[in-house]
């Protein structure tokens, strides 16, 4: 029986996983995970890098309904946010009508 990851361990995952690791997170064995990749049936994007397949962790977290972890703001480097911020401060509301 495979060990289940805790939420804090999920937050420590690397940016990309190999197919076996990604399959394990989804409860799919190694052989079936690679078979799904070859058939184009893996439920997330799979990236070929050289002779290896990699699965973006963000895609897996999205599939599982988990938001990718966001780092806590650093009060020394991140300015405090108050209210709404404009995406484009040069945009005039009249341009939208």
C-alpha positions, -999 to +999 in steps of 0.1 A: +000+000+000+013+034-010+018+061+016-006+091+011+010+126+011-002+152+035-011+187+023+021+201+037+041+175+017+021+184-014+032+220-010+069+208-010+066+190-043+090+201-071+077+221-101+076+189-123+073+152-115+082+121-134+053+100-147+057+075-119+055+101-092+025+119-109+007+086-113+012+077-077-004+110-066-034+100-087-034+064-075-022+051-108+005+024-110+037+030-129+028+007-159-006+022-163+007+057-160+032+052-188+006+034-209-017+064-205+011+088-215+019+068-246-018+067-256-023+104-249-048+096-221-029+110-191-053+135-174-028+164-174-002+178-197+029+157-201+061+173-213+088+154-232+123+165-222+149+146-241+141+110-235+121+117-203+085+126-196+076+152-170+043+163-155+038+198-142+029+197-106+006+227-110-015+207-135-019+179-110-028+202-082-054+218-104-068+184-114-071+175-077-088+207-069-059+221-049-044+255-056-007+256-061+009+268-029+016+305-028+044+318-006+035+340+023+043+377+017+075+390+030+068+422+049+104+434+042+101+431+004+064+430-005+044+462-001+012+460+018-019+457-004-050+478+004-082+478-016-082+471-053-052+477-075-055+487-112-041+462-137-035+491-162-033+525-144-033+543-178-066+527-189-095+552-189-130+539-181-142+557-212-121+533-233-143+504-221-175+517-235 
